[in-house]
Amino acid sequence: MAKYRKKPVVIDAVQFDGTLQSVDGFMPYDAFEYRPSYHMPTSSAPSSLTIQTLEGAMTANHWDYIIKGVNGEFYPCKPDIFAKTYEAVE
């Protein structure tokens, strides 16, 4: 079995805090559907974004990161996976 290493790529990302302001200017509004919570962020149904990704619709929940991929696509990433995969460069 061959082993491979992920190429170092610098990505743009934001952390979704449950508000539209947290993604404003990062991704176009036609790239997602926002579902607000009226009791955010402690509600049992927190705010979320449904993002159309290359793999289909995916949900970004409160505190997930939203990553802009190398081809300009967007997708969500859980905070623990983001921390294991990425480090700040600026």
Beta strands, then each sheet from edge to edge (+ up, - down):
strand 1: 12-15
strand 2: 32-35
strand 3: 48-53
strand 4: 56-61
strand 5: 65-68
strand 6: 74-77
sheet 1: 1+ 5- 6+
sheet 2: 2+ 3- 4+
end
